[in-house]
Amino acid sequence: MHGTCMATKTISLRIEAYDRLRQARLRPDESFSDVVLRARWDTVPLTAGELLASVRERGPGYSAEGLAAVEALKASDRAPRDKWSP
């Protein structure tokens, strides 16, 4: 009996790219291959009209709770300390 064999390819990533890939996982057991296959790789950017049509068709990309969380973070955000001031 033979096990399932999956072809693999070794790649090199900068740490920043690895961190972004790791953060994109929806579940801790999701593989990096699953994340990459789930990603959208649009070759042509959307026009404003296409984006509007997409939102009307599929609905907003963020929930009301998600937007409220972003607004709360924005409200609590402060400007960075001026490193040139004594």
Beta strands, then each sheet from edge to edge (+ up, - down):
end
